[in-house]
Amino acid sequence: MMMMGIHFMGEVPFREVYIHALVRDPEGRKMSKSKGNVIDPLDLMEAYGTDAFRFSLAAFAAMGRDVRLSEERIAGYRNFANKVWNASRFTLMNLEDFAPGAAAAPPLTTVDAWIVSRLQQVAGETRTRLDAYEFDQAANSLYQFIWHEFCDWYLELIKPRLYDKENLAARRHCQEVLLRLLSAALRLLHPFMPFLTEEIWQKLPGVRGSIMVAPYPEADEALINPGAEAELGRVMGIIIAIRNLRAEMNVPPAVQVRAYIHSLDEQAIQGLAPHRQSISLLAKVAELHLNDASGPPPSSARAVVAHLDIYLPLAGVIDFTEEERRLSREIEKLGKDLAAAQRKLSNEDFLSKAPAQVVQKEKEKLQAWTEKLTKLKTHRKRIKELMG
C-alpha cells in the first residue's frame, strides 16, 4: 500500500498506524472455529445494536491489553444507549414550546454553571484522548459524564424549573441550557455511536444538516467554574449520604425523613440554602434543618460529608428491636454460607480439579460475602447504639 501510494499518487498514503488489540472470548482464549468459541459480530449487532457493539469495542480498546468480549458487556452498553435515548426523549418533550435564540439568556444558575463547567472538561478530555488514540479513556469519560452527571444528576436537579409554569423566564433559560448540553453531548458521542446520535440530532430544535458535519465541541476555559463544581459536589455528597443512611438503616423508600446538617463552617451552611429543594426532593427529606439551634435529636444516624455532619432521626421511623433481630438472622445465615465457601476453597481436591474460572468465581463470592458480613455487623452495632 505504501509503495503503490508513493508510485501512483506521488504521496505517502498514511503516516500513523493504529494497531488494535486482539479480540478474545470471555475466558480470554483466542477465537477459533475448532474450539467453537467464535463470536459473530453480526449476531451481536442484531441482538444489541450496532452502536452498543461499537461502543463496547472502543471502551475496552486499552493499549497493550487484549479485549475479552462478552455479551454481558455489550448488553451493559446497550443500556447506556437506552439511557441516552430516554434522556433525549425527556429533553425533547420539554422543548416542545421552545424557540432557540428568541431572547437573551440570563446568567447561569449554580446548577447550570456546574454542568457547563463539567462539559468543558469532558470535551477537552475527549479531544485529547482521541488525538492520542486512547479510545477507551475517551469512551469511558463520555460514559461517566452522560450517564451519571448529565442523566442521573443534572436532569433530576432541573425538573422543578422545567415543570414550573409560573416562572416562564427561568423555565426558558433552563430549556436553552438543556438544549445546548444535549447538542454538545451528542456531538461528543457521535464517533462512538453514529446511528443513535444522528437519529436524535435530526429531532433537535433549530438543527440543519447532519451531525457528521457539525463542529466537534471544544473546551472553553472561561466556562470552567471550580466554585460551582465544589458547591454541587457538597450537595450531591449530602444527597448520597442521606440515601446511604436510609438504605443502611432499612428506611422504607416511601417514608419522608427529617435531616439535620451541622457545621462550624457557616459559609458552607449558607451555600446549601439555595439547594434545599433539591436535597429534599432527591433524598426524600420532609424537613431540612441547617445548623438548628436545638442540635440533632437523639437516636439519629450520622454521616460526615466535607466537614458537614448529617443526622437522620430514626425514632418512630424504624423499629430498632425488629431491625436488630433481622440483622442478627441475616448475619447468622451469611456466616454459615461463608464458612461453607471457606471449606470449599481450602479443599485441595476442589482447587486442583475445578476449572480456573469456577475457582475464581468462588473466590469472588467469598470476598463479596466477607464484605457484606462486615457491613451487616457494623449496621447492627449502630442500631444497638441508637437503641441506647
VOVO-48594 format. One record per residue: x negated, y, z negated of N, C-alpha, C in turn; residue number from 1; residue in one letter. Coordinates in steps of 0.05 Angstrom, whole numbers, plus 5000, padded with zeros to 4 digits. Atoms other than C-alpha are relative to their C-alpha. Layout:
# VOVO-48594
nc1  nc2  nc3  cac1  cac2  cac3  cc1  cc2  cc3  n  res
X  Y  Z  X  Y  Z  X  Y  Z  NUM  a
...
# end
This chain:
# VOVO-48594
nc1  nc2  nc3  cac1  cac2  cac3  cc1  cc2  cc3  n  res
4983  4976  5000  5000  5000  5000  4982  5025  5000  1  m
5018  4978  5002  4943  5047  4982  4987  5005  5028  2  m
5014  4998  4974  4905  5032  5047  5019  5009  5022  3  m
4981  4992  4979  4967  5037  5091  5009  5029  4997  4  m
4992  4972  5005  4988  5102  5059  4979  5020  5010  5  g
5022  4982  4992  4920  5134  5070  4996  4999  5030  6  i
5005  5003  4971  4913  5107  5141  5022  5013  5017  7  h
4979  4990  4983  4982  5124  5168  5012  5027  4992  8  f
4988  4975  5010  5005  5182  5124  4979  5021  4995  9  m
5021  4981  5005  4938  5214  5111  5000  5010  4971  10  g
5000  4992  5028  4951  5218  5036  5002  4976  4982  11  e
4998  5022  5020  4947  5176  4973  5029  4997  4992  12  v
4971  5003  5006  5017  5145  4962  5007  5004  4971  13  p
4994  4996  5028  5012  5147  4886  4974  5003  4984  14  f
5023  4995  5016  4964  5169  4832  5002  4989  4972  15  r
4995  5011  5027  4995  5139  4770  5016  4974  5003  16  e
4987  5026  4999  5017  5067  4758  5010  4993  4972  17  v
4989  5009  5025  5063  5044  4702  5004  4970  5001  18  y
4998  5029  5001  5056  4970  4685  5018  4993  4976  19  i
4982  5005  5022  5116  4949  4644  4994  4973  4986  20  h
5004  5024  5016  5117  4895  4591  5013  4976  5013  21  a
4987  5024  4991  5135  4823  4604  5026  4996  4985  22  l
4974  5004  5013  5208  4808  4590  5002  4970  4993  23  v
4998  5028  5010  5215  4744  4548  5028  4994  4990  24  r
4974  5008  5011  5273  4705  4520  5001  5008  4970  25  d
4997  4991  5027  5300  4718  4449  4979  4988  4980  26  p
5020  5013  5017  5248  4669  4418  4972  5009  5007  27  e
5027  4990  4992  5190  4705  4453  4987  4982  5020  28  g
5012  5018  4980  5179  4649  4505  5002  5013  5028  29  r
4999  4991  4972  5163  4665  4577  5023  4986  5014  30  k
4977  5012  4986  5224  4654  4621  4991  4981  5022  31  m
5007  5021  4981  5221  4591  4663  5025  4984  5008  32  s
4977  5017  4991  5271  4552  4705  4999  4972  4988  33  k
5002  5027  5011  5243  4487  4679  5008  4999  4971  34  s
4992  4999  5028  5255  4509  4607  5030  5006  4997  35  k
4971  4993  5001  5325  4533  4625  5006  5025  4983  36  g
4996  4976  5017  5315  4599  4588  5000  5026  5016  37  n
4999  4976  4984  5321  4647  4646  5025  5016  4995  38  v
4977  4982  5004  5366  4707  4632  5005  5015  5026  39  i
4994  4987  4975  5400  4732  4695  5010  5028  4994  40  d
4992  4973  5006  5404  4808  4693  5027  5007  5012  41  p
4974  4994  4988  5465  4808  4739  5023  4991  4982  42  l
4979  5010  5019  5504  4766  4688  5002  5020  4977  43  d
5000  4981  5023  5484  4815  4632  5013  5026  5008  44  l
4988  4975  4991  5504  4875  4673  5030  4997  5004  45  m
4971  5005  4998  5571  4843  4688  5014  4999  4973  46  e
4988  5003  5026  5583  4828  4615  4999  5026  4983  47  a
5004  4977  5018  5556  4891  4582  4998  5027  5013  48  y
5002  4974  4986  5550  4944  4636  4971  5005  5007  49  g
5027  4994  4991  5490  4967  4676  4986  5020  4983  50  t
5013  4979  5016  5477  5028  4633  4990  4988  4973  51  d
5008  5012  5026  5475  4987  4568  4975  4982  5005  52  a
5024  5017  4994  5426  4937  4601  4976  5018  5005  53  f
5022  4982  4993  5384  4994  4629  4988  5013  4975  54  r
5009  4986  5025  5381  5030  4561  4985  4980  4983  55  f
5013  5020  5017  5362  4965  4526  4971  4995  5009  56  s
5027  5004  4990  5302  4954  4571  4982  5024  4994  57  l
5016  4977  5006  5279  5025  4561  4994  5002  4970  58  a
5003  4997  5029  5289  5024  4486  4979  4980  4988  59  a
5019  5019  5010  5245  4962  4478  4974  4999  5017  60  f
5024  4999  4983  5192  4981  4530  4976  5013  4987  61  a
5023  4989  5014  5137  4995  4480  4974  4991  5013  62  a
5026  5007  4987  5067  4997  4509  4985  4979  4984  63  m
5016  5021  5013  5027  4935  4495  5016  4979  4985  64  g
4983  5019  5014  5087  4895  4469  5020  4989  5019  65  r
4981  5013  4982  5129  4845  4508  5028  5005  4989  66  d
4972  4996  5008  5205  4853  4507  5013  4973  4995  67  v
4984  5024  5006  5246  4799  4473  5029  5007  5006  68  r
4973  4992  4991  5312  4804  4510  5021  4981  4988  69  l
4978  5017  5010  5376  4780  4476  5026  5015  5004  70  s
4973  4988  4995  5450  4791  4487  5008  5017  4977  71  e
4992  4984  5023  5458  4817  4416  4990  5029  5002  72  e
5012  4974  4997  5411  4875  4431  5015  5016  5021  73  r
4986  4986  4979  5447  4893  4495  5028  5007  4991  74  i
4973  4994  5011  5514  4888  4460  4999  5024  4982  75  a
5004  4976  5017  5487  4939  4410  4999  5026  5016  76  g
5001  4976  4983  5472  4988  4465  5025  5005  5016  77  y
4973  4996  4988  5539  4975  4497  5017  5016  4980  78  r
4986  4985  5021  5567  5000  4430  4992  5030  5001  79  n
5009  4972  4998  5524  5062  4439  5013  5014  5024  80  f
4986  4989  4976  5553  5073  4509  5029  5006  4993  81  a
4972  4995  5008  5623  5066  4479  5002  5025  4981  82  n
5000  4977  5018  5604  5117  4425  4998  5026  5016  83  k
5003  4976  4983  5582  5167  4479  5026  5006  5014  84  v
4975  4997  4985  5646  5155  4518  5022  5011  4981  85  w
4979  4991  5018  5691  5164  4457  4995  5028  4990  86  n
5007  4973  5008  5654  5226  4434  5007  5020  5022  87  a
4994  4983  4977  5662  5255  4504  5030  5003  5003  88  s
4970  4998  4998  5737  5238  4505  5010  5019  4979  89  r
4992  4982  5021  5745  5273  4438  4994  5029  5007  90  f
5007  4973  4992  5708  5334  4464  5018  5010  5022  91  t
4983  4991  4978  5748  5337  4529  5028  5006  4991  92  l
4973  4995  5010  5813  5331  4491  5002  5027  4986  93  m
5000  4974  5015  5793  5392  4450  4990  5023  5017  94  n
5008  4978  4982  5771  5432  4511  5021  5005  5022  95  l
4980  4997  4979  5836  5428  4550  5009  5029  5004  96  e
4991  4972  4998  5853  5501  4535  4976  5019  5001  97  d
5024  4984  5001  5781  5525  4541  4991  5009  5028  98  f
5010  4988  4974  5756  5572  4597  4972  5009  4995  99  a
5028  4992  5004  5680  5576  4599  4994  5028  5008  100  p
5009  4973  4994  5650  5645  4595  5021  5021  5000  101  g
4979  4981  5001  5715  5680  4580  4995  5024  4982  102  a
5005  4979  5019  5688  5721  4522  4972  4997  4988  103  a
5026  5001  5012  5623  5738  4487  5001  4983  4974  104  a
5000  5018  5023  5603  5686  4434  4990  5015  4975  105  a
5009  4989  5025  5596  5708  4361  4975  4985  4991  106  p
5023  5014  5010  5534  5689  4321  5006  4971  4991  107  p
4997  5028  5007  5524  5614  4307  5006  4997  4970  108  l
4996  5007  5028  5552  5586  4242  4975  4983  4991  109  t
5022  5016  5010  5503  5547  4198  5000  4972  5012  110  t
4997  5027  4988  5530  5481  4224  4992  5000  5029  111  v
5008  4998  4972  5523  5503  4296  4970  5005  5003  112  d
5028  4994  4998  5454  5531  4284  4983  4975  4994  113  a
5014  5026  5006  5433  5464  4254  4999  4982  5024  114  w
4999  5019  4977  5456  5422  4313  4986  5011  5024  115  i
5014  4988  4977  5429  5471  4365  4970  4998  4995  116  v
5029  5002  5007  5362  5471  4328  4991  4971  5005  117  s
5007  5028  4996  5361  5395  4328  4999  4993  5030  118  r
4999  5005  4971  5379  5394  4403  4973  5010  5012  119  l
5025  4990  4988  5318  5437  4419  4976  4981  4994  120  q
5022  5018  5008  5272  5390  4381  5002  4973  5015  121  q
4996  5025  4985  5302  5328  4414  4993  5004  5030  122  v
5006  4994  4972  5297  5360  4483  4970  5001  5005  123  a
5029  4998  4997  5224  5376  4472  4987  4972  4996  124  g
5011  5027  5006  5210  5306  4443  5005  4982  5025  125  e
4994  5017  4977  5245  5272  4502  4983  5006  5024  126  t
5018  4992  4978  5207  5311  4554  4972  4990  4996  127  r
5027  5008  5006  5141  5297  4520  4996  4970  5003  128  t
5002  5029  4999  5155  5223  4514  5002  4989  5029  129  r
4997  5008  4972  5178  5216  4586  4975  5006  5016  130  l
5025  4993  4986  5117  5252  4612  4977  4981  4994  131  d
5021  5018  5008  5074  5203  4573  5008  4971  5005  132  a
4989  5027  4994  5115  5142  4598  5006  4985  4975  133  y
4992  5014  5025  5136  5127  4527  5030  4999  4999  134  e
4971  5001  4996  5206  5108  4548  5015  4990  4975  135  f
4987  5010  5024  5222  5070  4484  5005  5022  4979  136  d
4997  4978  5020  5209  5131  4440  5019  5021  5009  137  q
4980  4981  4989  5248  5177  4486  5028  4990  4996  138  a
4973  5012  5002  5307  5129  4486  5009  5000  4971  139  a
4993  5002  5028  5306  5119  4411  5005  5028  4987  140  n
4995  4973  5009  5301  5194  4398  5028  5010  5008  141  s
4974  4992  4991  5363  5206  4440  5022  4984  4986  142  l
4981  5017  5014  5399  5147  4407  5006  5012  4972  143  y
4998  4989  5027  5386  5176  4338  5016  5027  5000  144  q
4987  4974  4999  5408  5246  4357  5030  4998  5008  145  f
4972  5001  4990  5471  5228  4397  5018  4985  4981  146  i
4982  5016  5017  5498  5173  4352  5003  5012  4972  147  w
4999  4992  5028  5480  5198  4283  5005  5030  4996  148  h
4997  4971  5006  5472  5273  4286  5023  5013  5015  149  e
4978  4988  4985  5520  5293  4342  5027  4987  4994  150  f
4974  5014  5003  5574  5240  4335  5008  4997  4970  151  c
4992  5007  5028  5572  5219  4261  5002  5025  4983  152  d
5000  4976  5017  5558  5288  4232  5013  5024  5012  153  w
4990  4974  4989  5570  5347  4278  5030  4999  5007  154  y
4972  5001  4992  5636  5324  4307  5019  4999  4975  155  l
4984  5001  5024  5662  5309  4237  5001  5027  4985  156  e
5002  4974  5014  5638  5376  4208  5016  5022  5014  157  l
4986  4978  4986  5672  5418  4262  5030  4995  5003  158  i
4972  5006  4996  5740  5384  4261  5019  5021  4988  159  k
4982  4979  5011  5771  5435  4213  5002  5025  5018  160  p
5000  4976  4982  5751  5492  4261  5014  4993  5026  161  r
4987  5007  4975  5774  5454  4323  5030  4998  4997  162  l
4971  5004  5005  5842  5439  4292  5014  5025  4990  163  y
4989  4975  5012  5852  5510  4265  5013  5016  5022  164  d
4985  4985  4980  5907  5541  4308  5004  5029  4992  165  k
4996  4972  5010  5907  5605  4266  4976  5017  5008  166  e
5024  4984  4993  5835  5628  4276  4990  4991  5028  167  n
5006  5008  4972  5831  5623  4352  4972  5008  5008  168  l
5027  4991  4993  5766  5662  4356  4979  4980  4991  169  a
5018  5020  5011  5730  5612  4311  5002  4974  5016  170  a
4996  5025  4985  5761  5554  4349  4987  5002  5028  171  r
5012  4997  4973  5739  5582  4417  4970  4999  4999  172  r
5030  5001  5003  5668  5593  4392  4991  4972  4996  173  h
5007  5028  5006  5667  5521  4366  5001  4984  5027  174  c
4997  5014  4974  5691  5497  4435  4976  5006  5018  175  q
5022  4992  4983  5636  5536  4470  4974  4985  4992  176  e
5025  5013  5009  5580  5507  4427  5003  4970  5006  177  v
4996  5029  4995  5610  5437  4433  4996  4993  5029  178  l
5004  5005  4972  5612  5441  4509  4970  5002  5008  179  l
5029  4997  4994  5540  5466  4511  4984  4976  4990  180  r
5014  5023  5012  5517  5409  4466  5005  4974  5017  181  l
4994  5024  4985  5553  5354  4505  4987  5001  5028  182  l
5013  4996  4974  5527  5382  4571  4970  4993  4998  183  s
5029  5005  5003  5455  5381  4546  4995  4970  4993  184  a
5003  5028  5008  5463  5312  4514  5003  4981  5024  185  a
4996  5017  4976  5489  5282  4579  4976  5002  5019  186  l
5023  4996  4982  5432  5312  4620  4975  4986  4988  187  r
5023  5014  5012  5380  5285  4570  5003  4970  5003  188  l
4995  5029  4999  5413  5216  4572  5001  4989  5028  189  l
4995  5009  4973  5422  5214  4647  4979  4980  5012  190  h
5019  5019  4989  5356  5179  4665  5003  4972  4989  191  p
4997  5026  5013  5374  5122  4618  5028  4988  5006  192  f
4972  5009  4995  5450  5118  4631  5012  5016  5022  193  m
4992  4982  4978  5462  5148  4700  5030  4998  5007  194  p
4972  5003  4991  5532  5119  4714  5019  5012  4980  195  f
4983  4990  5021  5564  5136  4647  4999  5031  5000  196  l
5003  4971  5002  5535  5207  4645  5012  5014  5024  197  t
4989  4988  4976  5555  5222  4717  5031  5001  4999  198  e
4971  5002  5002  5627  5199  4704  5010  5022  4981  199  e
4991  4980  5020  5633  5244  4642  4994  5028  5010  200  i
5008  4974  4991  5596  5302  4674  5021  5012  5019  201  w
4981  4991  4981  5647  5307  4730  5026  5010  4988  202  q
4975  4992  5013  5702  5319  4679  4996  5024  4982  203  k
5005  4977  5017  5668  5376  4641  5011  5026  5013  204  l
4990  4974  4989  5700  5446  4649  4977  5016  5013  205  p
5019  4983  4986  5664  5490  4699  4977  4987  5014  206  g
5022  5014  4988  5619  5436  4727  5003  4999  5030  207  v
5001  5003  4971  5599  5436  4801  4976  4983  5007  208  r
5022  5016  4991  5557  5384  4835  4994  4977  4981  209  g
5007  5024  5015  5524  5321  4809  4981  5007  4977  210  s
5018  4997  5022  5488  5314  4743  4971  4995  5008  211  i
5026  5006  4991  5429  5288  4783  4984  5025  5008  212  m
5014  4976  4992  5413  5358  4808  5002  5022  4979  213  v
4998  4980  5021  5430  5394  4743  4973  5002  4986  214  a
5027  4997  5013  5368  5423  4707  4998  4983  4975  215  p
5004  5016  5024  5339  5377  4654  4994  5020  4977  216  y
5003  4981  5023  5342  5411  4585  4971  5004  4992  217  p
5026  4993  5011  5281  5447  4559  5004  5011  4972  218  e
4998  4990  5027  5267  5465  4486  4997  5030  5000  219  a
5003  4972  5004  5278  5537  4467  4991  5005  4971  220  d
5012  4997  5027  5232  5552  4408  5016  5020  4983  221  e
4986  4979  5015  5273  5613  4389  5025  4990  4986  222  a
4976  5011  5012  5333  5569  4372  4995  4979  4978  223  l
5007  5018  5021  5296  5524  4324  5003  5014  4973  224  i
4992  4986  5024  5323  5541  4255  4994  4982  4976  225  n
5006  5017  5024  5287  5507  4195  5018  5005  4977  226  p
4982  4994  5022  5332  5543  4146  5027  4985  5002  227  g
4975  5014  4996  5396  5515  4176  4997  4970  4997  228  a
5005  5029  5003  5365  5446  4180  4998  4992  4971  229  e
5004  5006  5028  5345  5448  4107  5027  5001  4985  230  a
4974  4996  5014  5414  5473  4085  5019  4977  5007  231  e
4983  5022  4992  5452  5420  4125  4989  4974  4990  232  l
5012  5024  5011  5402  5368  4102  5010  4995  4971  233  g
4990  5003  5027  5424  5382  4030  5029  4992  5000  234  r
4971  5006  4999  5498  5380  4048  5004  4970  5008  235  v
4997  5028  4991  5491  5313  4085  4989  4981  4978  236  m
5011  5016  5022  5448  5286  4028  5020  4996  4978  237  g
4980  5001  5021  5503  5303  3978  5023  4982  5008  238  i
4978  5017  4990  5557  5271  4021  4993  4970  4999  239  i
5009  5027  5000  5516  5208  4030  4998  4989  4971  240  i
5003  5009  5028  5500  5205  3955  5027  4994  4987  241  a
4974  5005  5011  5574  5211  3937  5012  4975  5012  242  i
4990  5025  4987  5593  5157  3988  4986  4976  4988  243  r
5014  5023  5012  5539  5112  3959  5009  4994  4972  244  n
4990  5004  5027  5563  5123  3888  5027  4986  5001  245  l
4973  5012  4997  5634  5106  3910  4998  4971  5007  246  r
5004  5028  4992  5610  5042  3944  4989  4983  4977  247  a
5013  5015  5022  5565  5021  3886  5019  4995  4977  248  e
4982  5002  5022  5619  5033  3835  5027  4988  5008  249  m
4976  5013  4990  5672  4999  3878  5025  5018  4997  250  n
4977  4981  5000  5717  5061  3881  5016  4995  5025  251  v
4984  5005  4976  5775  5046  3929  4997  5023  5020  252  p
5005  4979  4980  5766  5084  3995  5021  5022  5000  253  p
4979  4980  4999  5833  5119  3990  5001  5019  4976  254  a
4999  4984  5025  5820  5147  3920  4983  5025  5003  255  v
5014  4975  5001  5802  5220  3916  4987  5004  4972  256  q
5015  4998  5026  5749  5234  3862  4993  5029  4995  257  v
5012  4974  5006  5722  5295  3826  4970  4998  5001  258  r
5029  5000  4998  5650  5314  3836  4989  5026  4987  259  a
5014  4978  5013  5604  5359  3794  4972  5001  5010  260  y
5028  4996  4991  5539  5387  3822  4987  5021  4983  261  i
5015  4981  5018  5489  5420  3775  4971  5002  5010  262  h
5028  4995  4993  5422  5451  3788  4990  5026  4986  263  s
5012  4976  5011  5375  5502  3757  4994  5020  5023  264  l
5004  4983  4976  5365  5529  3828  5026  5012  5008  265  d
4975  4987  4995  5422  5578  3832  5004  5006  5030  266  e
4999  4994  4972  5405  5595  3904  5010  4975  5016  267  q
4991  5024  4987  5414  5522  3924  5030  4995  4996  268  a
4971  5003  5006  5482  5520  3890  5016  5019  5016  269  i
4985  4980  4984  5504  5584  3925  5001  4992  5029  270  q
5001  5009  4973  5482  5553  3991  5021  4978  5006  271  g
4980  5021  4996  5533  5497  3980  5028  5011  5002  272  l
4973  4988  5001  5592  5544  3971  5014  5001  5027  273  a
4986  5000  4974  5606  5553  4046  5007  4972  5011  274  p
4996  5027  4990  5606  5477  4054  5018  4983  4982  275  h
4981  5014  5018  5658  5460  4001  5019  4982  5015  276  r
4980  5015  4985  5709  5439  4052  4988  4975  5013  277  q
5013  5023  4987  5660  5394  4090  4994  4978  4980  278  s
5006  5020  5020  5637  5359  4026  5025  4986  4991  279  i
4975  5011  5010  5708  5350  4002  5013  4980  5020  280  s
4988  5017  4980  5733  5321  4068  4985  4975  5006  281  l
5016  5023  4992  5675  5276  4085  4993  4981  4978  282  l
5006  5017  5023  5662  5250  4015  5025  4992  4984  283  a
4975  5005  5013  5736  5246  3996  5000  5009  4971  284  k
5001  4987  5026  5729  5294  3938  5024  5019  4996  285  v
4977  4984  5005  5792  5325  3908  4992  5027  4988  286  a
5010  4976  5013  5755  5375  3864  4970  5000  5000  287  e
5029  4998  4999  5684  5400  3874  4992  5023  4981  288  l
5009  4980  5020  5652  5437  3815  4970  5005  5003  289  h
5028  4993  4997  5587  5475  3825  4990  5015  4975  290  l
5010  4989  5025  5548  5489  3761  5022  5007  4981  291  n
4977  4996  5018  5611  5482  3720  4989  5004  4971  292  d
5010  4992  5027  5601  5514  3651  5004  4978  4980  293  a
4995  5022  5019  5631  5454  3615  4982  4977  5003  294  s
5018  5022  4995  5580  5408  3645  5014  4975  5010  295  g
4987  5024  4989  5592  5338  3673  5015  4985  4979  296  p
4984  5016  5020  5646  5296  3639  4986  4974  4993  297  p
5012  5026  5008  5629  5232  3602  5009  4978  5020  298  p
4994  5023  4982  5630  5164  3638  4998  5008  5030  299  s
5004  4992  4973  5602  5195  3701  4976  4986  5013  300  s
5023  5011  4984  5559  5160  3754  4984  5024  5010  301  a
5018  4977  4994  5498  5203  3772  4982  4993  5023  302  r
5020  5003  4978  5455  5213  3834  4985  5027  5002  303  a
5016  4975  4997  5400  5264  3850  4993  5003  5029  304  v
5007  4994  4972  5390  5298  3917  4987  5028  5000  305  v
5014  4975  4997  5337  5352  3927  5004  5019  4976  306  a
4998  4985  5025  5337  5376  3854  5029  5007  4993  307  h
4972  4996  5007  5413  5374  3853  5010  4975  4986  308  l
4988  5023  5015  5447  5329  3801  5029  4998  5007  309  d
4972  5004  4991  5512  5299  3826  5013  4980  4980  310  i
4986  5017  5019  5562  5269  3777  5028  4994  5010  311  y
4973  5009  4993  5625  5229  3792  5014  4988  4975  312  l
4986  5012  5023  5672  5219  3732  5017  4976  5009  313  p
4987  5025  4992  5698  5148  3735  5021  4990  4981  314  l
4979  5008  5019  5742  5143  3674  5027  5004  5012  315  a
4974  4999  4988  5811  5126  3698  5000  4995  5030  316  g
5002  5005  4971  5785  5115  3769  4996  4970  5005  317  v
5005  5028  4998  5759  5044  3759  5003  4987  4972  318  i
4999  5015  5025  5769  4991  3705  4972  4989  4994  319  d
5028  5007  5006  5700  4985  3674  4997  4971  4992  320  f
5002  5027  5010  5714  4919  3639  5003  4980  5023  321  t
4995  5018  4978  5742  4885  3701  4977  5001  5020  322  e
5023  4997  4981  5685  4913  3744  4976  4985  4990  323  e
5022  5014  5012  5634  4885  3695  5003  4970  5003  324  e
4995  5028  4996  5667  4817  3699  4996  4991  5029  325  r
5004  5007  4972  5669  4818  3775  4971  4999  5007  326  r
5028  5000  4995  5596  4835  3778  4986  4976  4989  327  l
5012  5023  5013  5578  4780  3729  5005  4975  5016  328  s
4993  5023  4984  5615  4729  3771  4984  4999  5026  329  r
5015  4999  4975  5581  4753  3835  4970  4994  4996  330  e
5029  5004  5006  5512  4753  3802  4995  4970  4995  331  i
5003  5029  5006  5523  4681  3777  5000  4984  5026  332  e
4998  5015  4975  5544  4656  3846  4975  5005  5017  333  k
5024  4994  4983  5487  4692  3882  4975  4988  4988  334  l
5023  5012  5013  5438  4666  3831  4997  4970  5008  335  g
5001  5028  4992  5457  4594  3848  4992  4997  5030  336  k
5008  5001  4971  5452  4608  3924  4970  5005  5003  337  d
5028  4992  4998  5384  4640  3913  4982  4977  4991  338  l
5015  5023  5011  5359  4580  3872  4999  4978  5021  339  a
4999  5020  4979  5381  4533  3928  4982  5007  5023  340  a
5017  4991  4978  5346  4574  3981  4971  4998  4993  341  a
5028  5002  5009  5282  4576  3939  4991  4971  5000  342  q
5007  5028  4999  5283  4500  3932  4996  4990  5028  343  r
5002  5008  4971  5293  4492  4007  4973  5009  5011  344  k
5025  4989  4989  5233  4537  4022  4975  4989  4986  345  l
5023  5012  5013  5189  4502  3972  4997  4970  5007  346  s
5000  5027  4991  5204  4435  4005  4981  4997  5024  347  n
5020  5003  4978  5142  4417  4047  5011  4984  5024  348  e
4989  5016  4979  5182  4366  4087  5017  5018  5019  349  d
4984  4981  4984  5231  4421  4110  4982  5019  5015  350  f
5018  4981  4987  5175  4470  4125  4985  4988  5024  351  l
5016  5013  4978  5137  4420  4169  5018  4991  5023  352  s
4983  5011  4979  5197  4393  4208  5019  5020  5013  353  k
4980  4981  4990  5244  4452  4216  4987  5018  5021  354  a
5011  4981  4981  5235  4498  4277  4993  5026  4987  355  p
5010  4975  5012  5198  4563  4263  5022  5021  4996  356  a
4979  4980  5003  5259  4606  4276  5020  4994  4978  357  q
4982  5008  5023  5301  4566  4226  4987  5007  4974  358  v
5014  4993  5025  5248  4574  4172  5000  5030  4996  359  v
5001  4971  5002  5243  4648  4188  5027  5011  4991  360  q
4973  4992  5009  5319  4656  4181  5005  4995  4971  361  k
4997  5006  5028  5317  4622  4114  4985  5020  4982  362  e
5016  4980  5015  5262  4669  4091  5014  5027  4999  363  k
4985  4975  4999  5302  4729  4114  5024  5000  4983  364  e
4977  5003  5017  5363  4703  4079  4993  5002  4971  365  k
5009  4999  5027  5324  4693  4015  4993  5029  4992  366  l
5007  4973  5006  5297  4764  4018  5025  5018  4997  367  q
4975  4984  5002  5366  4794  4031  5015  4994  4974  368  a
4987  5007  5025  5396  4755  3973  4986  5011  4976  369  w
5015  4989  5022  5340  4776  3927  5005  5029  4996  370  t
4994  4971  5001  5351  4849  3944  5028  5005  4990  371  e
4972  4996  5009  5426  4842  3935  5003  4994  4970  372  k
4999  5007  5029  5417  4808  3867  4990  5023  4983  373  l
5012  4978  5015  5373  4865  3844  5020  5023  4998  374  t
4981  4978  5000  5425  4916  3865  5024  4994  4982  375  k
4977  5007  5017  5482  4878  3831  4993  5003  4970  376  l
5008  4998  5028  5443  4874  3766  4997  5029  4991  377  k
5002  4971  5006  5427  4949  3769  5028  5012  4997  378  t
4973  4990  5001  5500  4963  3783  5014  4992  4974  379  h
4988  5009  5025  5523  4921  3724  4989  5015  4976  380  r
5013  4985  5022  5473  4956  3679  5012  5028  4998  381  k
4988  4973  5000  5501  5024  3700  5029  4999  4990  382  r
4973  5003  5009  5572  5000  3688  5001  4997  4969  383  i
5001  5004  5030  5554  4977  3617  4992  5026  4987  384  k
5007  4974  5012  5522  5045  3604  5023  5019  5000  385  e
4976  4984  4999  5585  5080  3627  5021  4992  4980  386  l
4981  5011  5020  5626  5035  3581  4993  5010  4972  387  m
5009  4990  5026  5585  5062  3523  4996  4977  4981  388  g
# end
